[in-house]
């Protein structure tokens, strides 16, 4: 998670991961 060259990409992954845990569509996160 130390990849700072693509902060949006990392944020996307985090959002999708959290949304998956919470059961919320990734695109809505």
Residue pairs with C-beta under 8 A, 6 or more apart in sequence:
1 10
3 9
3 10
4 10
15 26
15 29
16 26
16 29
18 24
18 29
19 25
19 26
19 28
19 29
20 26
